[in-house]
């Protein structure tokens, strides 16, 4: 099962986007049916201010994807690069792309 799906990060408050660099594409590569694969959700804070993340959710619920436990709030220090916020898991339940 090819899990190379483009997922656009939306519903992000515009003020956060001034400071934080979020991934625009998450590519899980190939995942066999009934297998799971995890990937880190990584962001960066290029500002001189501390950013606080208070929640994270999937826009369409669980369509094979799930967020592994996230302890909020999460603070991202100023000028931090490659901060691992949480893990995202993909479970391939059906064959497809």
Buried (B, 14 or more C-beta within 10 A) or exposed (E): BEBEBEBEBEEEEEEBEEBBBBBEEBEBEEBEEEEBBEBBBBBBBEBEEEBEBEEEEEEEEEEBBBBEEBEEEBEBEEEBEEBEBBBBBBBBEEEEE
